[in-house]
Amino acid sequence: MSMNRCHSAAAILSRLLVDRVKHCHPRKESIKSTSPISMLPTELLIEIFTHVFWESCDESSQECEPPGLLAPTYATAFDPHSPSLFPYNAASVCSRWKDVICSASFPTFWTRIVVVVGITTPELIQKMLSWSGNLIIGIAVIQDSSLFSVQAEVEDITNGVVPHIKRLQGLRYSLSRSSDLAVARKTLRGKARRLAYFHLGYEEDDGDGEHGQEQEVLDFDASGEEVGKGWKLITHAVQCLNVDNYSFKLACYPKSDGFHDLLRLRSLSLSWPHPRDEQSSVGCITGDKRAGRIHFREFLAVLQEAFMLLRLTVRNEQFDGLDESSLMTCYLPLLQSVTLDCVSKVFRDRFQLAIDADPHSFVVTHLLDFPAK
C-alpha cells in the first residue's frame, strides 16, 4: 500500500474510532436529519448493512485466493485491507449508523479488522476484537506515512493481537521500515492454528534493528540438542506465505519453532523491497558480511516440505551456496507457476536444475550476472 493511500485510509479509520476528541469537538453529521435515508427503520438499516457485508465478501473472494482478508489485492480496485471499506466506511457516516454497526450484535461485520499504526490505539483494537466475538478473524496492520520510528506502537498492537492468535485466519503487516517489522516478528508468539494467510512487508530496509540478535537465541533440550531456534509463531495451516529474507531465515528451516512444516502451503513469495547488488547483505550479526543471506540448500529444504506448492515467487533476493557441486533435488509435483525477478543467472540455473517440476508458467525477468558464491 502506498503511503498516500494509507494516509487516506487512516483518516477514515481515525474518524470512525478515535473517540477521545468526541466531547471537545462534536462531529458534524454527514447525513441531514431530514434526509430520507435517516428515517429508515433500524431493522431495514441492518438488512442493508448485512447485504453490503456479504457483497464485499463475495467481491473479495473473486479477487484473491484464499478469499477475504487472506490475500493482498493492492493491484485491483478492491482492497480488503483498506479501512475505507465496510464496516468502517458505513460506520463513519453518522452517529446512528455507527451505533448500529459498532456493537457486539453483529460480530460478522468485524471479522475483517484493520489497524493503522499511530492512529488505532490498543484500547480501540480490543473494542474491535470484542465486537467480533469468538469468530475467525483476519487482521491487517498498516502504517501511515511517518518520519519517525513506530516500534513501540507496533509492539503494543502485536501484544493486543497475540491473545487472539488461535482464531486468526489471516495476518498482514504492511509497514514502512524493516526495523519496525522486526518488533512485530519478535512479539508474535503462540500457536496460530488457523492462520492460512501470512504477509510481512515493508517499504524500506533500515536493518533489523536491535532485534537482529534474536537469530542467535537458542534453546536446548535435556540432552543438549539445539531446539526452538528463531521465533515461535507456530502454524501448520498456512497456505499463502509472503515474507522477506529476515523472516524466512528465522522461521523456515529445520528445528525452528516456526512454520517450517509447510504441508498445506500453496503459495510462497520471498521478496526484498528493492533490487540488491552482489555485495549487499542483510541481518548481519557476525563478522561475515554475508551472514544474513539465505543458503540455497536451506531454501530447497523448505520447498521440499511444501510438496503441495502451486505458486512460487522470488524477487530481489540473493543466495549463498550456489557454487556447491552437489545439490539436492526438490520434488514439486503440483507446481504450476514460478516467477523469478531480479535474481542472479546462477540462481536461475541452479534452481532449474534442482527442482523436479514441470510448471505451466516459468517467468524470469531482470537477471543479474553475478558469480556463484
N, C-alpha and C positions, 0 to 999 in steps of 0.2 A: 504494500500500500504506500502510495506516495505521501510525503509529509503534508501536501496541500489537502489531499483527500482526507487524511487522518485528522487534520485540524478542523475541517468542516464537520466531520463525524463527531469529534469531541465536543463541538459547540452544541450539537443536538443532544448528546448524552448529558452534557452539563445542565442544559435547560430542563431536562426531564428529572434528573436525580438529585442535583445539588439543592438541598432544601435549607441550607444554613442562612441564605440571604432572603428567604421567603418572607419573613416578617419585616425586614428592613426595606425591601424593595418588592412589593407585591407584583406578581407577573400580570401583565395585561392579557385578557383572554383573547385568543385568536379567533374565536367564533362568537359573534354577537349573540346576545340572549334572544334577539328576535329572529335569528336565522332558523329556517325550518328544521335543519338537522339538530339544532339544540333542543328541539321539542320532541325528539324521538323517545319513545319509552325505553327504559333501561334494558328490557328484555330484547328489544329489536337491536339495540346497540351491540349487545352481546352476540347476537346472531351474526351481525355484520363483522365484528371482530374475529369471531370464530372462522368465518368464511375467508377473511383476509389471511389469517394464520395458516390455514390449510393450503390456500393458494400459494403462499410464499414457500411452504414446504415442498409442494409439487414442483414449483419452478426451480427450487434449489436442487432437487433430485434429478431434474433434467440436465442441469448444467454441470454436475460434478458426480464423481464416484469415489467413495461411497456418498450417499445422499446427505442433505442437510448441511450442518456445520463441518462435516467431516473432510471437506476438501476445498482448497482455495479456488476462487473463480475471479481473480482480480483482472483477468483479461476480458471478462464479459461484463455486460451491463448489470447483471445481478451479482451482488456481493454478499454472501451470507454472513460475513464477519462485520458488516457495517452497522453501526448503531442508528443509521438513518432509516433502517427498515423496521418493520413490525417486530415487537410491540413498542419500540422506543419512539418511532415517528408518531404513531397514533396517540400515545400517552402524553406527548409534548404539545398536543393541540390545545387542550384546555383542561382546567382542573377537574371537570366532571369526567372526561374521558380517562384522565389519569387515575381518578379514584376507582373507576371500574376496572381498569387494566392492572394497576399496581396493587394487587392483593393476592392472598393465598387461595382465592376462589377459582383461579384459572391457572393452575400450575403448568399446563402445557404451553402457555404463552411464554413461559420463562425457561424453556429448555434450551434456548439459544441466548447465552449470556455474553455480553460484550463489555469489556473493561478497558478504559482508557487511562493509561499511566499518567498521574498528575492531575486527573480530573475525578476519577471514581475513587472514593475513599474506601478503606476496609469495611467501615460500617455499612456503606451502601452496597458493597459486594455481598455482605451477609444478608441484607434485605432481599436482594435478587435471588440468592441461593435459597432463602426461606420460602419465597414465593413459588419456587419450582418444586416444593415438597420433597419427595423422595424419588422423583422421576430421573431417568437417564438424561444427562445434560452434555452440552458442548460449550466450551469456553474459549473465547478469543481475547487475547491481551494485546492491545495495540498501543502505540506510543505517539503522542502529539509531538510536533516539532519543538525541539528544545536545545539550547546550547549547553545545558548543564547535565551532569550525571543524575540518573534517577534510580540508582541502585537500591537505596533504602525503600523507595516506593515499590519497586519490583519485588523486593523481598517480602514486604508486607502483603502485597497482592497474592504472591505464591503461598505464603503461610495461610492465607484465607482459603485457598483452593485445596490444599493438601487434605484437610479433614473430609472432603467430599470426593476424594480421588477414586473411591470404589465405584462411584456411579458416573464417572467421566467416560464419555464415548469419543469425544474429540477435544483436543487441546492445541491451541495455536498461539505462539508468541511471535509478534512482528514488532521488533524494537529497532532503535537507531544504532546501537553500539553492541559489539560483541561482549564487552565487559559487563554491560547491563544484563545480557542474556546469561552470562556465567553465573550471576547471582540466582537467577531463577532455576538454572540447572542444578546448582548446589542445594537449593532449598527443596526441590521436588524429591519426595521420599514416599515410599509406600507401594502397595500392590494395586496397580491400575488394571483391575481385572477386565474392564470393558473397553479400555482405550483402543480404538480402531484407527483413529487418525491422529498423528502427532507431527507438528511442524515447529521447528525452531529456526527463526530467521532474523536477520538484522541487515542494516544498510551499510554500515561502516565497521571495519575491523580496527579496533584500537587495542588489540591484545586481549588476553583472557583475564586481565585484572589481577588482583591479589589472589583470586581463586584458582589460578593455574596450578597451584601446588596440590590441588585435590587429586591430580593424576598420581601423585606419589603416595597417597594414603592407602595403606594396605592393612588387611586383617589376616589373621592366621587362625586355623583351627587347632585342636588339641595336639595334633601330630606335627604341627609346624608348617603345614601346607598353606600356601597362599590362597586366600579366598576373598570374595567380596570386594574386588578391586573396582574402582570407579564409583559412579553414582548408584543410587539404589531405587530407581524408578523401575519397578518390575512389572512387565506386562507380556503376556504370551498371546494376546489377541490382536496386536497391531497389524493392520492391513496396508496402511499408507503412511510411509515414514519419509519426512523431509528434514534432513539435518546437514550440518557442515562438518568440517574436519575436527573441530574441538569436540563436538558432541559425539561424533562417530567413534573416536578413539576411546572415549570414556565408557561407552555403553555396548558397543558392538564387537565383542571379542570374547573368546573362551575365558571362563572364570570371572567374568564381570557380573555384578549384581545389576544387570540392566536387561534390555530387550534383545538378548543375543539368540534366544530360541525363537527364530522368526518363522515359525511353522505356518502362519497364516498370511505372511507378507505377500501383497500383490504388487505394490508399487514402492520403489526406493529411489529417492533423489538425494544425491550427495553433491552439494554445491557450495562454492565460495562466492561472496558478493561480487568480486571483481576478478578479472584475469590476473594470474600471478606468474612472475618470471621464474626462470630456473633456479635462482638463488634464494627466492623467498621461502620463509619458514613460518610456522605458527606454533603457538603453545610451547615455546622453548623453556624448559625447566632444568636443562643440563648444559654442559659446555658445548655440546653438539648443536650447531645452529639448525640442523635438520631434524631435531628430535621430535618436533610436532607433527611431522608428516605421517601419512598412513602407509604402512608397509603393504606391498602388493599381495603378499601371501595371506596376510590377515584379512584383506579385502575379499579375496577369493573364498577364504574360510567362512566369512559371513554370508556371502552369496550362496555357498553350498548348503547352508542351513535353510535358505529360503527357496526350497525346491518348487514352490508354487508361484514364484515371481513371474509377473506378466510384463512389467514395465520397469526399465532402469534408465536413470539419467545421471551422468557425471559431468559436472560443469565447473570450470576454473579450478580444477584440483591437480596437484602434483603428487606423485607417489615415489616411495623408496622401494628398493628390492627388485627393480625391473631388469637388472643385469644378471640375475641368477639363472644359471644354465638349466636347472630342472625346476619346472613349475607344476603344481598340482593341476589336475583337470577338474573343472567345475561343471557339473551336470545340471542344466536348467531346462527341463523338457517342455515347460509351458511358456517360456519367454517369447513374447510377441514383438516387443518394441525396445530398441536401445538408442539412446541419444547421447553422443559424446560431443561436448562443446568446450573449446579452449583447453584441450588436453594435449600431451606430447604425442608425437608419432610413435615413439617407443611404447608408450602405454597402449595406444590403439592396437599396435601389432601384437603385443604380449597378451592383451585381453582377448583378441580374436583367436589366438592360438589356445588360450586357456579354457575357454568356455565350450562346452558341448551343448550347443543350442542352434536352432535354425529360426531366428526371429523374422517376422514378416517385414519389419522395418528396422533398418540399421543406418541411422543418420549420424554423420560425422562432419562437424564444422570447425573452422578456425584451429587447425592443427598447428602445434608448436614444435619446432625442430630442436629438441633438447636431447643430449646424450643420455644413455641409461646410467642410473646411479644405484 
